[in-house]
């Protein structure tokens, strides 16, 4: 469960960064 939580957090962080980059572009 902890691994899944960490994995989800990492995906969210990357997704947020990508979304922001796309928004700026």
C-alpha positions, 0 to 999 in steps of 0.5 A: 500500500505504501509503495502504491501511495508513493507511486501515485504521488510521483505520478501526480507530481510528474503529471502536474509538472507536465500539465503546467509546462503544457499550459505555459507552452 
